[in-house]
């Protein structure tokens, strides 16, 4: 079975994405009409920010130390601080080629925040070659959470096509290209989109 080129674009650390740390309670992915907020211990937030700065500077050992301290200071995962810290340790591991370490950290992040999309995406990437069925399940979860997630649509389309479900594959690849036309350049010649 031919392995297609996927968008293996690693979702970078939260700092590199310039995402704000969400201080609202959202760890279960559920929403309510009331605006419930969680008090985030300032120490854990500060440690996470220091870890993000160290990671952005390329000082991965220091970043990991700050993340571990943030997790210890945030045993309740207030504001998803611990989930973000585990996720960013996974990013460090993945960038350094430590697949097992990355998966372990992403799984810890997902245990605390099951719908954490960057962790789901990176976990899917890591499982594509070794466990494509699980990778497709993760992409499917992402698409349910965010139907306009172009890279998840594209990767799941290529994976479905490779696994023999060409109809679903073509549908998802076309949907991804409609959202992000630049993805059209990444479609392998062996994939027939005229089905």
N, C-alpha and C positions, 0 to 999 in steps of 0.2 A: 504494500500500500504506500503510495507516494505521500510524503509529508509536505504540505503546502506552507508557503511563507505566510505567517500571521503577523498581525500588528503586535509585536512583542514589546511594545512600549510599556515600560515599567511605570506604574503610577508612582511618582516620586514622593518624597516626604511631604508632610502637610506644609512645612515651611516653604518648600520649593513651589508648591501649588498656590501659595499666598492665600490659603484658606484661613479664615478666622476660627479660633477655637470656640466651639459652640458650648456655651455655658448652660443652655437649657437642657432639661432632662429629655433625652431621646434615645437612651441606650437600647430599648427594646424595639425601636423603630415604630412604636405605636404613637398615635397622636391623639390629643384630646382638645376639646374646645377651650379648656381653661389654660391659662399661661402659667404652668408650673415651672419654677426654676429651682435649680439645685445649687447650693452653696459649694463652690469649689474652693478647697483649701488653697490659700494663696501660695503656700510653700510648694505644693505639687504643681500648680500652674507655672510658678517661677522656674522650677526645675525642668519642666517640659520645655519652656521657652529657651532655657539655657542649652538643653539638649538639641533643640532645633537649630540654634545658632551654631553650635559645635558641628553638627552634621552638615549644615550648609557650608561651613568652612573646611569640610573634609576631615575633621578630627573625629573619626568614628569611635575610637576607644573612649574619648571624653564624652561624646554624645551618648553612648551606651550607658556609661556610668550615671549621667544625669537622668536618663530614662528609667534606669533601675531605681534610682532614688525617688523619682516622681511616682512610680508604681507603689513603692513602700509608703510614701506619704499620702497615697490616695487609695486606701483599701476598699472603698465603696464605689470606685470608678465615677466619682462625681464629675459631671460634665464630660464624661468619656476621656478623661485625662489618661487613665491607665490603658485604655484601648488604643489611644493614639500613640502612647509610648511603645506598646508592644508592636504596633504596626510599623512605626519608624525603625525599631530594631530589626524587624523583618526586611525592610527596605535595605538597611545596611547589609544584612546577611545576603540578600539576593544580589546586590551589587558586587559583593565579594565572592560570589559563586558558592555560597553555603546554602544549598537548596533545603536541606533538612532543618537548619536553623531558621531559615526564612519561613518555611511552612509551620514550624512550631510557634513562632511569634505571631504569624497571621492567625493561626487557630486560636491562640490566646486572646487576640484582639476580637475575633469573631465570637468567642465564648462570652465576652463582656458586651459586645455590640454586634448582634447577629446580622444586621443589615448594613454594615460598614462597607460601602461600595468599593473603595480602593483596596481593602483587604480581600474582598471577594474576587476582584479582578486579578490581582497579583497571584492569588491562590490558583485561579483558573489557568493562568499562564504557566505556572509551575507544574500543573497536572496535565497539561495538554499532551505531552509526549508519553508520559508514563501511565496516565489514567484518563484517556479521552472522554469516557462516559461521565466521570465525575466532573471534568472540566466543563463539559456541555451543560451539566446540571447547574454548575455555578454561573455560567453565562446566562442560562435561562432565568435564574434568580435575579441576576442583574437587570435583565430586560424587563422583568415584572416590576422591579423597583424603579427603573428608569427606561421606558420604552424608546427614548431618543439617544441612548448610549451607543454612539456610532461604532466605537472600537469593539464593544461587546457584541453588537450585532454582526459586525464583519468577522470577528474571530469565530463566533459560534456558527456563522454561515459556512466558513471554510471547513470547520470541524464537522458539521453535519454533512456537507458535501463529501468530504473524505470518508465519512463513516457510511456512505451509501444513501443518505437521505438528500438527494440532489434537489428535490423540490423545495424543501425547507432551506437548504443551503443557498440556493439562488434567491429565494425570497428575502432572506436576511442580508445577503450581500448587497442586493439592490436597495434595500431599505437603508443600509449603512451608507452607501454611496449617495443616496438622496439627501442624507443629512450632512455628509462630509465628502464632497466630490473628489477630494484628493486621494481618497481610498481606491478609486478606480485604477490608479497606477499600480496598486499592490495586488490586483487580481491575477493569479497565475494563468498562463496561456492555456493550461489544461482544464480550466474551469469554463464551462459553456454557460454563459448567462442568458442565452437565447432559448431557454426552455419554457 
